[in-house]
Amino acid sequence: MFFRKPRLDEIDVNNAKQLLDNPDIVWLDVREIIEHNQLRIPNSTLIPMGLLPLRESELRDVLDKEIIVYCRTGSRSYHATRWLNDRGYNAKNMVGGIMQWSRFDHPTIQGAV
C-alpha cells in the first residue's frame, strides 16, 4: 500500500489534538455557521471560507502564531490554508477535517455559540 508523504502545510488530527491546549495555536473553522454550531473544536474561531478575504483583518494579530485550519473533511480548509500561507500566515490544513477528528473521539462542542 502506498502512503503519500504529508505536505509541510498539513497536520493530521492526532498531531493537531496534541496542540489543542497550546496558547500559541489558533484554531480556525472555515465552515458555515450552521456547521460550526452543530459541532466544533473547542476554542476555535469561525470565519467561513467565503468570508475569509473580507475578514482577514481579524487574523492580522496572529501572524506570529501557527493556525490550524479545519472544515468538514479537509477540502475547504486546504484552499483556505493555501490562501492564508500566500499572504504570509503560518497555516496548516487539518487533513480529514472535523469528521476525522470526531472519529478519534477528540474533544468537540455542540450547540450554538
Secondary structure by P-SEA (a helix, b strand, c coil): ccccccccccccaaaaaaacccccbbbbbcccaaaaaaccccbbbbbcccccccccccccccccbbbbbbccccaaaaaaaaaaaaaccbbbbccccaaaaaaaccccccccc
